């Protein structure tokens, strides 16, 4: 091999691996739980319970943990709380099997870069960012994500919702961005029509490296049928999502459907009784309170009875 051909081959290989840092040793595939943020009765973040949540999720068998995102009430946390929480989780997750994904979103690029720089020092397995709320154009989205990718050596998940209103990160935009910055080839797709967009994204592998869903994993079995890479639901039913995933990939499709049907009962209860997730986290002994900064939760006896009625059906599938 000539020196020129060697350098060409080396450059092609390096470009193909640009989206995978040396630090990425854990697969970014499977059930990646959006961690809930626990609070004390006085409304302060309960760091002890946040660490306990890590233990709980590992016992549930999850493949990854993600914090802070919408389900973590990240928009109710102070900057100092977000920074401290990232440090707490980096320490608590060290040496554990699940991957850690830290949320670095900000209202604008400068704010996101503050979180990105700390995350980079803490060495998680990947980052994730909701689009910037202060963006005025798709070019602002582009500049924001490119800046995050260039400030990190890790894969960055792009969430497709939650930022400035009226700006759509089209599939073409996501693919173009991943070509420009290979670390941006991981997508958490929540923009409607979700399934159609996921199927279109899948046509652009390997530029698009991973396609995850959100929305509580309500489409999990269909997404598995389509060969997608994972989902990022909430924490209370982590072991149920894992059980569906494992049964499906083991070829036990009827078992997966049975577990998923029970999971959907709980997801439906959430829609009927706001606060169900926090009630379940306390019921399972993960959190000491069901406090939230987003809403008050003062359930009636009828609400508790409805949650517990459906909770009884999932008992056989719990692991923690």
C-alpha positions as CSV (number, residue, x, y, z in Angstrom):
1,X,0.0,0.0,0.0
2,X,1.4,3.4,-0.9
3,X,1.5,6.2,1.6
4,X,-1.2,8.1,-0.3
5,X,-3.6,5.1,-0.3
6,X,-2.8,4.3,3.3
7,X,-3.7,7.9,4.3
8,X,-6.9,7.8,2.2
9,X,-8.0,4.5,3.9
10,X,-7.1,5.8,7.3
11,X,-9.1,9.0,6.7
12,X,-12.2,7.1,5.6
13,X,-12.1,4.9,8.6
14,X,-11.6,7.9,10.9
15,X,-14.6,9.6,9.3
16,X,-16.7,6.5,9.8
17,X,-15.9,6.5,13.5
18,X,-16.2,10.2,14.1
19,X,-19.6,9.8,15.8
20,X,-18.1,7.4,18.3
21,X,-15.7,8.7,20.9
22,X,-13.1,6.7,22.7
23,X,-15.2,7.1,25.8
24,X,-18.3,5.4,24.2
25,X,-18.0,1.8,25.4
26,X,-21.6,1.1,26.1
27,X,-24.2,0.4,23.4
28,X,-26.6,3.3,22.8
29,X,-29.5,0.9,22.3
30,X,-32.5,-0.3,24.3
31,X,-34.5,1.1,27.2
32,X,-33.1,4.5,28.2
33,X,-35.1,5.9,31.1
34,X,-35.7,9.6,31.6
35,X,-35.0,9.9,35.3
36,X,-37.5,11.6,37.5
37,X,-36.3,14.4,39.9
38,X,-37.1,13.7,43.5
39,X,-37.9,16.5,46.0
40,X,-38.0,16.7,49.8
41,X,-41.3,17.7,51.5
42,X,-39.9,21.3,51.6
43,X,-39.4,21.3,47.8
44,X,-35.7,20.9,47.6
45,X,-34.0,18.4,45.3
46,X,-33.5,15.2,47.2
47,X,-30.0,14.1,46.1
48,X,-30.2,10.9,48.2
49,X,-33.3,9.8,46.4
50,X,-31.7,10.7,43.0
51,X,-28.9,8.3,43.8
52,X,-31.4,5.7,45.0
53,X,-33.1,6.0,41.6
54,X,-29.9,4.9,40.0
55,X,-29.9,1.7,42.1
56,X,-33.5,1.1,41.3
57,X,-33.1,1.5,37.5
58,X,-30.1,-0.8,37.4
59,X,-32.0,-3.5,39.3
60,X,-34.8,-3.0,36.7
61,X,-32.3,-3.9,34.0
62,X,-32.4,-0.7,32.0
63,X,-29.8,-0.1,29.3
64,X,-29.4,3.6,29.9
65,X,-30.3,6.5,32.2
66,X,-31.0,10.1,31.0
67,X,-31.2,13.3,33.1
68,X,-32.4,16.0,33.1
69,X,-35.2,16.2,30.5
70,X,-38.8,17.1,30.3
71,X,-39.9,14.3,32.5
72,X,-37.2,15.3,35.0
73,X,-38.8,18.8,35.3
74,X,-35.5,20.2,34.0
75,X,-37.2,23.5,33.3
76,X,-38.0,23.8,37.0
77,X,-34.4,23.3,38.1
78,X,-32.0,26.1,38.8
79,X,-28.7,26.1,36.9
80,X,-26.8,25.1,40.1
81,X,-29.2,22.2,40.7
82,X,-28.7,20.9,37.1
83,X,-24.9,21.2,37.5
84,X,-25.0,19.4,40.9
85,X,-27.3,16.7,39.7
86,X,-25.0,16.0,36.7
87,X,-22.1,15.5,39.2
88,X,-24.2,13.3,41.5
89,X,-25.2,11.1,38.7
90,X,-21.8,10.8,37.1
91,X,-20.5,9.6,40.5
92,X,-23.4,7.3,41.2
93,X,-23.3,5.7,37.7
94,X,-19.5,5.1,37.7
95,X,-18.8,1.4,37.2
96,X,-22.4,0.5,36.5
97,X,-23.6,-1.4,33.4
98,X,-26.3,1.1,32.1
99,X,-25.1,4.0,30.0
100,X,-25.4,7.6,31.3
101,X,-26.8,10.3,29.1
102,X,-26.7,13.9,30.4
103,X,-29.0,16.6,29.2
104,X,-27.2,19.8,28.1
105,X,-30.0,21.8,26.5
106,X,-30.3,25.5,27.1
107,X,-32.4,28.4,26.0
108,X,-29.6,29.4,23.6
109,X,-26.2,28.2,22.5
110,X,-24.2,29.9,25.1
111,X,-26.3,28.4,27.9
112,X,-26.1,24.9,26.4
113,X,-22.4,25.1,26.1
114,X,-22.0,25.7,29.9
115,X,-23.7,22.4,30.5
116,X,-21.8,20.7,27.7
117,X,-18.4,21.7,29.1
118,X,-19.3,20.3,32.5
119,X,-20.7,17.1,31.0
120,X,-17.6,16.6,28.9
121,X,-15.5,16.7,32.1
122,X,-17.8,14.2,33.8
123,X,-17.4,11.7,30.9
124,X,-20.9,10.3,30.4
125,X,-21.6,7.9,27.6
126,X,-23.6,10.4,25.6
127,X,-25.3,13.8,25.7
128,X,-28.8,14.8,24.7
129,X,-30.3,18.3,24.0
130,X,-33.7,19.6,23.5
131,X,-33.8,22.4,20.8
132,X,-33.2,26.0,22.0
133,X,-36.2,27.9,23.1
134,X,-34.9,31.2,21.9
135,X,-34.2,30.1,18.4
136,X,-35.8,32.1,15.6
137,X,-34.9,29.9,12.6
138,X,-33.8,26.5,11.6
139,X,-30.3,28.0,11.2
140,X,-30.3,28.8,14.9
141,X,-31.0,25.1,15.5
142,X,-28.1,24.1,13.3
143,X,-25.7,26.5,15.0
144,X,-26.8,25.3,18.4
145,X,-26.3,21.6,17.8
146,X,-23.1,22.0,15.9
147,X,-21.7,24.0,18.8
148,X,-22.6,21.3,21.2
149,X,-21.1,18.6,19.0
150,X,-17.9,20.5,18.6
151,X,-17.6,21.1,22.3
152,X,-17.8,17.4,23.1
153,X,-16.2,14.1,22.2
154,X,-19.4,12.1,22.7
155,X,-22.4,11.2,20.8
156,X,-25.2,13.7,21.1
157,X,-28.9,12.8,20.9
158,X,-31.1,15.4,19.1
159,X,-34.6,15.6,20.6
160,X,-36.9,16.9,17.9
161,X,-39.5,18.6,20.1
162,X,-39.5,21.0,23.0
163,X,-37.7,24.0,21.6
164,X,-38.9,27.2,19.9
165,X,-42.4,27.1,18.5
166,X,-43.0,26.9,14.8
167,X,-39.5,25.6,13.8
168,X,-39.5,22.0,12.5
169,X,-36.3,20.0,12.4
170,X,-37.2,18.1,9.2
171,X,-35.8,14.6,8.5
172,X,-33.7,16.2,5.7
173,X,-32.3,18.7,8.2
174,X,-31.4,16.0,10.7
175,X,-29.7,13.9,8.0
176,X,-27.8,16.9,6.7
177,X,-26.7,17.8,10.2
178,X,-25.5,14.2,10.9
179,X,-23.5,14.3,7.7
180,X,-21.8,17.5,8.8
181,X,-21.3,16.5,12.4
182,X,-21.4,12.7,12.8
183,X,-21.7,12.9,16.6
184,X,-25.3,14.2,15.9
185,X,-26.5,11.0,14.3
186,X,-28.5,9.9,17.3
187,X,-32.1,11.0,17.3
188,X,-34.9,11.0,19.9
189,X,-37.9,11.4,17.6
190,X,-41.1,13.0,19.0
191,X,-42.2,15.3,16.2
192,X,-45.4,14.2,14.5
193,X,-45.9,12.2,12.4
194,X,-43.5,10.2,14.6
195,X,-43.6,6.7,12.9
196,X,-43.4,8.2,9.4
197,X,-40.4,10.3,10.4
198,X,-38.7,7.3,12.1
199,X,-39.2,5.2,9.0
200,X,-37.7,7.9,6.8
201,X,-34.8,8.4,9.2
202,X,-34.1,4.7,9.0
203,X,-33.5,4.9,5.3
204,X,-30.4,7.0,6.0
205,X,-28.4,4.6,8.1
206,X,-25.5,4.6,8.9
207,X,-25.4,8.4,8.8
208,X,-28.3,8.2,11.2
209,X,-26.8,6.0,13.9
210,X,-29.7,5.5,16.3
211,X,-33.4,6.2,16.3
212,X,-35.2,6.4,19.7
213,X,-38.8,7.3,20.6
214,X,-40.2,9.2,23.5
215,X,-43.9,9.8,24.4
216,X,-43.8,7.3,27.2
217,X,-42.9,4.4,24.9
218,X,-46.6,4.0,23.9
219,X,-45.6,2.7,20.5
220,X,-42.9,0.3,21.7
221,X,-44.0,-2.9,20.1
222,X,-44.6,-1.3,16.7
223,X,-41.2,0.4,16.9
224,X,-39.6,-2.9,17.7
225,X,-41.3,-4.4,14.7
226,X,-39.8,-1.7,12.6
227,X,-36.3,-2.4,13.9
228,X,-35.7,0.8,15.7
229,X,-33.1,1.3,18.4
230,X,-34.8,2.1,21.6
231,X,-37.1,4.3,23.6
232,X,-36.8,6.9,26.4
233,X,-39.8,6.6,28.7
234,X,-40.3,7.6,32.3
235,X,-38.9,5.9,35.4
236,X,-41.8,4.3,37.3
237,X,-42.3,1.3,35.0
238,X,-38.7,0.8,33.9
239,X,-38.7,-3.0,34.5
240,X,-41.9,-3.4,32.4
241,X,-40.3,-1.7,29.4
242,X,-37.2,-3.9,29.8
243,X,-39.4,-7.0,30.1
244,X,-41.2,-6.1,26.8
245,X,-37.8,-5.4,25.1
246,X,-36.3,-8.7,26.3
247,X,-39.3,-10.8,25.4
248,X,-39.5,-9.3,22.0
249,X,-35.9,-9.9,21.1
250,X,-36.0,-13.4,22.5
251,X,-38.8,-14.2,20.0
252,X,-41.5,-14.4,22.7
253,X,-43.9,-12.0,21.0
254,X,-47.1,-13.1,22.8
255,X,-45.4,-12.5,26.2
256,X,-44.2,-9.1,25.0
257,X,-47.7,-8.2,24.0
258,X,-49.1,-9.4,27.3
259,X,-46.7,-7.3,29.4
260,X,-47.2,-4.3,27.1
261,X,-50.9,-4.5,27.5
262,X,-50.5,-4.2,31.3
263,X,-48.0,-1.3,30.9
264,X,-50.6,0.6,28.8
265,X,-53.0,0.4,31.6
266,X,-50.6,2.3,33.8
267,X,-49.9,4.8,31.0
268,X,-53.6,5.4,30.6
269,X,-54.0,5.9,34.4
270,X,-51.3,8.6,34.1
271,X,-53.6,10.5,31.7
272,X,-56.6,10.2,34.0
273,X,-54.8,10.9,37.3
274,X,-52.0,13.5,37.0
275,X,-49.3,12.7,39.5
276,X,-49.6,8.9,39.0
277,X,-45.8,8.6,38.2
278,X,-44.8,10.3,41.5
279,X,-47.2,8.2,43.5
280,X,-45.8,5.0,42.0
281,X,-42.2,6.1,42.6
282,X,-43.1,6.6,46.3
283,X,-45.1,3.4,46.4
284,X,-42.1,1.5,45.0
285,X,-39.9,2.9,47.8
286,X,-37.6,4.9,45.4
287,X,-38.7,8.4,46.5
288,X,-39.7,9.5,50.0
289,X,-42.3,12.0,48.8
290,X,-44.4,12.6,45.8
291,X,-43.6,16.3,45.6
292,X,-43.3,18.0,42.2
293,X,-42.6,21.6,41.2
294,X,-44.8,21.2,38.1
295,X,-48.1,20.4,39.8
296,X,-49.6,19.7,43.2
297,X,-50.6,16.1,43.8
298,X,-53.4,15.6,46.4
299,X,-55.1,12.4,45.2
300,X,-58.6,11.5,46.3
301,X,-59.3,8.0,47.6
302,X,-60.9,7.2,44.3
303,X,-57.8,8.2,42.4
304,X,-55.6,6.1,44.6
305,X,-57.9,3.1,44.1
306,X,-57.8,3.5,40.3
307,X,-54.0,3.6,40.3
308,X,-53.7,0.6,42.6
309,X,-56.3,-1.3,40.6
310,X,-54.1,-1.2,37.5
311,X,-50.9,-1.5,39.5
312,X,-52.0,-5.0,40.7
313,X,-52.0,-6.2,37.1
314,X,-48.3,-5.4,36.6
315,X,-47.0,-7.2,39.8
316,X,-45.8,-10.4,38.1
317,X,-43.4,-8.4,35.9
318,X,-41.7,-6.2,38.5
319,X,-38.0,-6.7,39.2
320,X,-37.2,-4.1,41.8
